[in-house]
Amino acid sequence: MAVSSEEFVFHSWTITVTKSHILPSQCSTIEKCKSEDICDFCLYTKTLELPHLPEMVFPQNKLKIYHNSNFVLEFNALDALKQVIVGQMPIKVACSDDWKMSRKETGFTETHVHPFDWTFCTEYSGTLAGNYRIEETVKRIDIEKLKVQEKILFFKDIILFEDELHDNGIALCSVKFRIMPSGYFLLCRFFLRVDGVLIRIIDTRIHYEIENTFLLRERSLREAKFSEIQHATAFVSNDPTEYLHLIPTKYIINEKIILDD
């Protein structure tokens, strides 16, 4: 499976982005996967406890941000999916009660449904390694400063995984990253739309300015039931920005990721 890779050096930082095709539906190298060098399919199925994976998983879509102080920040699908809840089914589709009643006499729901969060909801905010420490802060990401037009030195938009939830909506986890002369900005977003039930947007924003020895990280959750969203039934969109102004914020956590030499 061909993997494309790009590297960009920005001051003390090296950014590596890899992209490739979706995860295959089965193992194609059984003999090889008996050893430690296993294929992506076997890695995902053996590492994760999920009864099934999202329809589209991009195992080689990764963003790695490396600082020469030995700090690493990475975004990848495997670590994002590790946060999906197993053992309970926290969200029901709009017609799930009727669906269960129609199959009650057969015992199908008791014997065939392995409970897990089938919306693949994840609060993934990146995989960190190396020399760093995290502390809460009152300092905020300056959104107005980010709106100032600057030359874009490097930009990438990658999808980690996506699922149409059996035609009941969409679950999408993606990462957008851009470098400007003043620093860089990253947005990791999980967008969930369960038609007739709810809309949820979980964002991680990370901003680095070249004069600083730290990164600002903002983690937030927006969520609302369809019944609480004005005009929500008037349109169905796969673009989360269409809903941002309609959904209340449940929490915001502001942190400093401090680079230690």
C-alpha positions as CSV (number, residue, x, y, z in Angstrom):
1,M,0.0,0.0,0.0
2,A,1.6,3.2,-1.1
3,V,2.2,5.9,1.5
4,S,3.0,9.5,0.6
5,S,5.1,11.5,3.0
6,E,5.9,15.2,3.3
7,E,8.3,16.9,5.7
8,F,8.5,20.6,6.6
9,V,11.1,22.3,8.8
10,F,10.0,25.4,10.7
11,H,12.7,26.9,13.0
12,S,13.2,24.2,15.7
13,W,10.3,22.1,14.5
14,T,10.1,19.3,12.0
15,I,6.6,18.4,10.8
16,T,6.0,15.1,9.0
17,V,2.7,14.2,7.3
18,T,1.9,10.8,5.9
19,K,-1.2,9.8,3.9
20,S,-2.4,6.6,2.4
21,H,-5.5,4.5,1.6
22,I,-8.3,3.2,3.9
23,L,-7.8,0.2,6.2
24,P,-8.4,-3.1,4.3
25,S,-11.4,-5.2,5.5
26,Q,-9.2,-8.3,6.1
27,C,-5.7,-9.5,6.6
28,S,-3.9,-10.3,3.4
29,T,-0.6,-11.5,4.8
30,I,-1.6,-14.1,7.4
31,E,1.8,-15.8,7.5
32,K,3.5,-12.4,8.0
33,C,1.2,-11.4,10.7
34,K,2.1,-14.4,12.9
35,S,5.3,-12.5,13.6
36,E,5.7,-9.1,15.4
37,D,5.6,-7.3,12.1
38,I,1.8,-7.3,11.6
39,C,-0.3,-5.6,9.0
40,D,-2.5,-2.5,9.8
41,F,-5.7,-4.6,9.8
42,C,-4.3,-7.0,12.4
43,L,-2.8,-4.2,14.5
44,Y,-6.2,-2.4,14.7
45,T,-8.3,-5.5,15.4
46,K,-5.9,-6.8,18.0
47,T,-5.3,-3.5,19.7
48,L,-8.8,-2.2,19.9
49,E,-11.7,-3.9,21.7
50,L,-14.3,-2.6,19.3
51,P,-16.8,-5.1,17.7
52,H,-16.2,-3.4,14.4
53,L,-14.3,-0.4,13.1
54,P,-15.5,2.7,11.4
55,E,-16.3,2.3,7.7
56,M,-13.3,4.3,6.7
57,V,-10.1,4.3,8.8
58,F,-6.9,5.8,7.5
59,P,-4.2,4.0,9.4
60,Q,-1.3,5.8,7.7
61,N,-2.8,9.3,7.9
62,K,-0.6,10.9,10.6
63,L,0.6,14.3,11.6
64,K,3.8,14.3,13.6
65,I,5.2,17.5,15.1
66,Y,8.8,17.1,16.5
67,H,10.8,19.7,18.4
68,N,14.5,19.5,18.7
69,S,14.2,19.4,22.5
70,N,12.8,15.9,22.0
71,F,9.2,16.8,22.3
72,V,6.7,15.0,20.0
73,L,3.1,15.7,19.3
74,E,1.3,13.2,17.0
75,F,-2.2,12.6,15.7
76,N,-3.2,9.2,14.4
77,A,-6.4,7.1,14.0
78,L,-5.4,4.2,16.3
79,D,-4.9,6.4,19.4
80,A,-8.1,8.3,18.6
81,L,-10.1,5.1,18.5
82,K,-8.6,3.8,21.7
83,Q,-10.8,6.3,23.5
84,V,-14.1,4.9,22.2
85,I,-16.2,3.5,25.0
86,V,-16.7,-0.2,25.1
87,G,-19.2,-2.0,27.4
88,Q,-22.1,0.4,27.0
89,M,-24.1,2.1,24.3
90,P,-24.5,5.7,25.3
91,I,-26.3,7.0,22.3
92,K,-29.4,5.6,20.6
93,V,-30.7,6.4,17.1
94,A,-34.0,8.0,16.8
95,C,-35.8,4.8,15.8
96,S,-33.8,2.4,18.1
97,D,-36.7,1.7,20.6
98,D,-39.0,0.7,17.7
99,W,-36.2,-1.4,16.2
100,K,-35.7,-3.2,19.5
101,M,-39.4,-3.9,20.0
102,S,-39.7,-5.4,16.6
103,R,-37.0,-7.9,17.4
104,K,-37.8,-8.5,21.1
105,E,-39.5,-11.9,20.5
106,T,-36.5,-13.2,18.5
107,G,-34.0,-12.3,21.3
108,F,-31.8,-10.7,18.6
109,T,-30.9,-7.6,20.7
110,E,-29.8,-9.6,23.7
111,T,-27.6,-12.2,21.8
112,H,-26.2,-10.2,18.9
113,V,-25.5,-6.7,20.1
114,H,-22.1,-6.2,21.8
115,P,-22.6,-2.8,23.5
116,F,-20.1,-0.1,22.6
117,D,-20.2,3.5,21.5
118,W,-21.2,2.8,17.8
119,T,-20.8,6.6,17.1
120,F,-17.0,6.2,17.7
121,C,-17.0,9.3,19.9
122,T,-13.5,10.3,21.0
123,E,-12.1,13.1,23.0
124,Y,-8.6,12.6,21.5
125,S,-6.4,15.6,21.8
126,G,-3.1,14.2,20.5
127,T,-0.4,11.8,21.5
128,L,2.4,13.4,23.4
129,A,5.9,12.1,24.1
130,G,9.3,13.3,25.2
131,N,10.2,16.3,27.3
132,Y,7.1,18.3,28.3
133,R,4.7,19.2,31.1
134,I,1.1,20.3,31.1
135,E,-0.5,22.8,33.3
136,E,-3.9,24.6,33.3
137,T,-3.7,28.3,32.4
138,V,-5.9,31.4,32.3
139,K,-4.2,32.3,29.0
140,R,-6.4,31.9,26.0
141,I,-5.7,31.3,22.3
142,D,-6.0,34.6,20.6
143,I,-8.6,33.8,17.9
144,E,-8.5,37.4,16.6
145,K,-4.8,37.2,16.1
146,L,-5.3,34.0,14.1
147,K,-7.8,35.8,11.9
148,V,-5.1,38.2,10.7
149,Q,-4.0,37.3,7.2
150,E,-0.6,35.8,7.0
151,K,1.2,33.9,4.3
152,I,0.5,30.2,4.7
153,L,3.9,28.4,4.6
154,F,2.5,24.9,5.0
155,F,-1.1,23.5,5.2
156,K,-2.5,20.0,5.6
157,D,-6.0,18.6,6.1
158,I,-6.2,14.9,7.0
159,I,-9.0,12.5,7.9
160,L,-8.3,9.9,10.6
161,F,-11.6,8.1,10.4
162,E,-15.2,8.5,9.1
163,D,-18.4,6.5,9.4
164,E,-22.0,7.2,8.2
165,L,-23.5,5.4,11.2
166,H,-25.6,3.0,9.1
167,D,-27.2,6.0,7.3
168,N,-28.2,7.6,10.6
169,G,-25.7,10.5,10.4
170,I,-22.0,10.9,10.4
171,A,-18.9,10.5,12.7
172,L,-15.8,12.2,11.4
173,C,-12.4,12.8,13.1
174,S,-10.0,15.0,11.2
175,V,-7.0,17.3,11.7
176,K,-6.2,20.6,10.1
177,F,-2.8,22.2,10.4
178,R,-1.2,25.3,9.1
179,I,2.1,27.1,9.6
180,M,2.4,30.9,9.3
181,P,5.5,33.1,9.8
182,S,4.3,33.8,13.4
183,G,3.8,30.2,14.4
184,Y,1.5,27.3,13.7
185,F,-2.1,26.4,14.5
186,L,-3.8,23.0,14.7
187,L,-7.4,21.9,14.9
188,C,-8.3,18.3,15.7
189,R,-12.1,17.9,15.5
190,F,-14.5,15.1,16.1
191,F,-17.9,15.8,14.6
192,L,-20.9,13.7,15.3
193,R,-24.4,14.1,13.8
194,V,-27.0,11.4,14.8
195,D,-30.1,12.4,12.9
196,G,-33.0,13.1,15.1
197,V,-31.0,12.7,18.2
198,L,-28.0,15.0,18.7
199,I,-25.1,16.9,17.3
200,R,-21.7,16.9,19.1
201,I,-18.5,18.7,18.2
202,I,-15.3,18.0,20.2
203,D,-12.4,20.3,19.3
204,T,-8.7,20.5,20.3
205,R,-7.0,23.7,19.2
206,I,-3.3,24.1,19.6
207,H,-1.5,27.4,18.9
208,Y,2.3,27.9,19.0
209,E,3.9,31.4,18.6
210,I,7.6,31.5,17.7
211,E,8.6,33.7,20.6
212,N,7.2,31.2,23.2
213,T,8.6,28.0,24.8
214,F,5.1,26.6,25.2
215,L,2.0,25.7,23.2
216,L,-1.5,26.7,24.1
217,R,-4.1,23.9,24.0
218,E,-7.8,24.4,24.2
219,R,-10.1,21.4,24.5
220,S,-13.9,22.0,24.1
221,L,-17.2,20.2,23.8
222,R,-20.3,21.5,22.1
223,E,-23.4,19.4,22.2
224,A,-27.2,19.7,21.8
225,K,-30.2,17.5,21.1
226,F,-31.9,18.0,17.8
227,S,-35.0,19.1,19.7
228,E,-33.0,21.9,21.3
229,I,-31.5,23.3,18.1
230,Q,-33.5,25.9,16.3
231,H,-34.0,25.0,12.6
232,A,-31.9,21.9,13.0
233,T,-34.4,19.8,11.0
234,A,-34.4,22.3,8.2
235,F,-31.1,21.1,6.9
236,V,-28.7,18.2,7.2
237,S,-25.0,19.0,6.6
238,N,-21.7,17.1,6.9
239,D,-20.0,20.5,7.6
240,P,-19.7,21.1,11.3
241,T,-19.2,24.8,10.8
242,E,-22.9,25.0,9.8
243,Y,-23.8,24.0,13.4
244,L,-21.2,25.8,15.5
245,H,-23.4,28.9,16.2
246,L,-26.4,26.7,17.0
247,I,-24.8,24.5,19.7
248,P,-24.0,25.6,23.3
249,T,-20.5,24.9,24.7
250,K,-20.5,22.4,27.5
251,Y,-16.9,22.9,28.6
252,I,-13.6,24.5,27.7
253,I,-10.2,23.4,29.1
254,N,-7.2,25.7,28.6
255,E,-3.7,24.3,29.0
256,K,-0.1,25.1,28.4
257,I,2.1,22.4,27.0
258,I,5.5,23.6,28.2
259,L,8.7,22.4,26.5
260,D,11.4,21.3,28.9
261,D,15.0,21.3,27.7
